[in-house]
């Protein structure tokens, strides 16, 4: 099959021929229909985060099950599925207390060292990025990495739910638990930030302030539910937020950029008792600095891992929300591309030109 392989940080991704094994045990073989291009992959290509290489990249996808291993009970050939990097073991302390997104034994969902690798090239194993490797014509994953969805859900839209939507909407609804009528700020209006805007809207926020430096992204945020727009080029975003809120600040803020300074700004723009939630992937080794006195006002800062998801519960709900018109996904897709366009797609993300680009494998 064709797959996008990253061999070294700071180098282009190459589309190459890759061998994929047959499913064994609890594995599922999926024909990839669509894969979203997420900025998280770019972080690894840029060397801001590290993973074993060479790696087949990608982690946001949807497709159709082609075959299953002998021990699979959850799904069958022909099922439409969304993949999720929050593959869970089902038996660790986090899984058994309702927090499978924090699973501490994902290793048990991998093949044993004595088994042949899932992905290989000329007999050499290729790393499966995020336990998925979605930039490929097929995926071979543990059954606990997929969620069945209704057949009438368009799979190119379903792919977005695999990461960006689940992360952003979930950060608002699950992690922060946005209260109806509250004031929310979302810093960064890429795919995850736009999903956080939608999560705040669905959660009943009274005011949703979107912050970005690109006017087109701010307008898209408005279409998806933002009530106020702040262009970071017009001055200090914290001062602008304080002006908009009469000096009070926001009850909730969400950082969807992945930078030290924007994380600090999200804390600084809070009202007393407010909560800042960091969604973005801040580079490894970078520390966030806060003013200790501000903690006396019971302001809080927290992280969110994949929207605190229980994805087999959340994803079908997001699918229903989309089909009922409550969750907007069509508007989030900036371009539909081919796998060979992956490097151009990464460059577009680096320039901040797009919300979500989707690779289609069935056209």
N, C-alpha and C positions, 0 to 999 in steps of 0.2 A: 504494500500500500504506500501511498504518498503521505509524508509527514514533515512538519517543520521542525528542524533540529537546530538547537543552539549549542555550539561546540566551545565557545569561549566568550566571556563577557566583553563588551565593547565591539563585538564583531556582528555582522549581519547574520540573520537566521537563514538557513538553507533548506529548501524543500528537497527531500531525498527519498529514495526507496528504503523502506523499513519493513522488517519481518515482524509479524504479530502472531503469537501462539494461539492455539485452540484453548477454549476455556476449560478449566478443571475445577473441581471442588465447588466453591461458592462464587465462582467468577461468571461474569456476564460479558458477552461480546456484543457491542453496539455498533450499528452503522451510523456514522455521524452525519446528521443532516445540516446542522448549523452550529457555529461556534462564535461567541462574542470575543472581541479583542479588548482585553482589560488592561488598564495601566499597570496592574500588578506584575504582569509579564515583562513590561518594559523596565520595571525596577531591577529585575534580575539580569536582563540584557545589558543594562547600564552599569551593573556591578554594585548597585546600592544595597542589594540583598544577594545572598549567595545560595546556590544549590549545586548538587553534584552535576557534572557534565561529562559527556554530551547528554543533552536532555531533549526529549520531545516536549515542546512547550504547549501552553493552553490549559485552561481550567474552567471554562464557561461554555457548556454545550448541551445539546439535546439531539436525540436520535431515536432509532428503532432497534429493538433487540433482535439480533440475528441467531444467537445460539446461547445456551447456558450450560454450566457445569452440572455434574451429576447430583450435587448437594444443594442446588439452588431451589428455594421454595417461594421466594417473593415474586418473581417475574417469569415470563415465558417469551419465546420468540413471537414477534409481531407487536409486542407492547411498545407504546410510545413512552419515552423516559426523558427526564432531565437528570443530568449528572450533578454531583456536588462534591467539592473538595473536602467537605466535613464528613468524610467516611468515618463510620463509628464501629467500635468493636461490639458494643451491646452488653458488656459485662464489667467494665471498670467502674470506679466510684462516681465518675461524672456521668457516664451513660445511665447508670441505674438510679441517679438522682435527678434525671430530667435535663441534663446539660450535655447532650451528645456532641455539640459543637466543640467542646473542650476535651473530647476523648483523649485519654493518655495511653492507649494501647492500640494505636493504628497499625503498629507493626504486625499485629496478629491478622490483619486483613491483607497482608502481602504474601507473596510466594515464599516458600522455604528456600534456603540456599541450595538445597539438593535438587530443586526443581529447575527446569529451564526458564530463562527470563521471559517475561511477558512481551517485551519489545527488544529486538536485537538487530544487528547489522553485521553481516559476515561473521556470525558467531559471537560477537561482542555485545554485552548488555547495554541498552540505552536507558537512562533514568527517565522515569515516568513522572513528569512535573505535577506536583500537587495531587499525586495518586491518580491522575486522570490522563494527561497528555492529549488535550482536546484538539490541537491543531493537526489532525490526522483523519484520514478517511474512515478509520475504525478505532474504537476504544475497547480495551480489555480491562475490566475493573471488577472489584468485589461487589457483590449484590448490595452491600450497605453503602455504596456510593451512588446509587440511582434511586429515583423516585418516579413511580408510574403516574402518568397524567392522562386526561381524557383525549381521545383521538381527534376531537374537533378543535384542539388547541394548536394554532400554527406553530411549528417547531422553531422557526427563526425567531419568533417572539419568546417562545419558551426558553430558548437558550439564555436570554438575558436574565431569567429568573435563577439560572444556575449559579450566579455569583453576584453581579451588581445589584440586582433588584432585591434579592434576599439579604444582602449586606446592608443596603441603604434603608429600605423599608423596615427591615428587622431592627436596625439600630434605633429607629424612632419608636416602633411599636413594642419591641421586646426588651431591648437594652435600657433605653431611657424611659420608656413608658410615658410618652408625651400625653399630658392631660388636656382635655377639651378646653378651649378658650385661652390657652397659654400662648406666649410669644416665643417663637422659635427662630433661630438663625442657622443657616446652612452655609458654611464657607467652602466654596469649590463646587462648581456646577458641571462636573463631568458625569459619567454614568451613575456612579455611586451617590454623588451629591444630589443629582436630580431624583434619584430614588428616595433619598432621605426627605427631600421636599414633598414627594408624594406620600411617604409614610406619615409625615407631620399633617398633611391635609386629611388623609384617611383617619388619623387619630383625632381629628377635630380641633387642631390648633386654631386659635383665633387670628393670629398674625404670623406669617412666614416670611422672613427676610432672607433673600438669596444674595450671596456675596461672590463676586468673581471679577476678573480683570478683562473679560471678553464680553462685549455687548451682546453678541448673538447667543451666547450661553445664558445670559441673564434673561433674554427674551423667551428662550425655551423654558427656563425655570418658571417664568410667569404663566406660560401655557399650561404647565403641569401643577400649578397651585400656589406659587409664590405671590404674596400680596404686596411686597415691597422689594425694590432692587437696589443694591449698593455696588457701585463700580469701584473696585479697589484702587483704580488709577486716579480717582477724584480726591484722595486723601486717606488718612488713617482710618481703616475700617472700624476700629473700636470707637473712635470719636463719632463716626457717622452713625453707628448703631446707637450710641448714647443719645445723639441728637434726635434720632427717630423715635426713641422710647422715652423721651423726656427726662433723660438722665438715669432711668431706672435699670436698664439693661434687659437681657432676655432670661426667661426661665430655663430654656434649653438652647444649647448650641452644639453644632456638629461640625467636626473638622474632616473634610473629605479631599484634602490635598496631599497630605503626607509630608508636611514641613514642620520644623521646630517652631518657627515664628507664628505660623497660622494656628498651631495647637495652643500656643501661649495666648494669642489673641482671643481664641474661643473662650478661654478661662477669664480673660480680662473683661469681656463684654457681658458677663453674667450679672444678673441681679443677685441680691442676698438670698442664699438658699438655692441658687440655680445649679444646673448640672451641665458640664461640658463633656461631650462624648467624642473621643478620637477614633475615627474610622480609617483614616488614611494610613499608609505604610511609611512611617518615619524611618529614614535610613538607619541601618544597624549602627549601634554605638553612639547615636546622637541623644543627648539628654535634654529634657524640657525644664526650664527654669520658671518658678512661680514666686510671687511675693507672699511670704508667710503670713503677713497681716491679713491678707484677703481671705485666708482660710477661716479666720474668726467669724466671718459672715456666713459660715456654713456653705460656701461655694465648694463644688466638688468637680473633679475631673476623673474620667474613667475611660477604659478602652472598650471596644466592641469587636468580637471575633465572629465574622460572618453573620452579623445581625442576631447573635445569640439564638441561632436557629435550632429548631427541631424540624429538619427540612421535609420529612415525610408528612408532617402536619402543616407546615407553613406553605410549602410550594403548591399543593393542590388549592389552598385558599387563595394564593396569589393568582393562580390560573383562573379561578372562578371570578375574582375581582376584575381581571382583564376582560373576560368574556361578558361580564355585566356592565362594563364601561367605567368602572371605578378606578382601575389602575391603567394608566396610559403607557403603552409600550411602543406602538408604531411610531410615535413622535420622537422617541429616543434614538431610533436607528438613523444615523447620519448617512451611512453608505452600506451597500451590500457588495462584497468583494469576493475574489477567488483566493484560494490558498497561496497562489504564487504572488499575491499582492501584500503579503504579510509585512515586509520591511517598509513599504510605503505606508501601511497602516500604523506601524510603530512611529514613524516620523510624524505623521499627522497628530498622534497623541502627544508627542513631545512638543509640538508647536501649539497644542491646546485648541486645535481647530474643530474637534469633533466630540460628540457625546458618546455614541457607541457605533462601532463598525462591526458588521456581522459577516463571517465567512460562510458562504453557502456551498455545500458539497453536492447538491442535487440539481444544479443548473449548469 
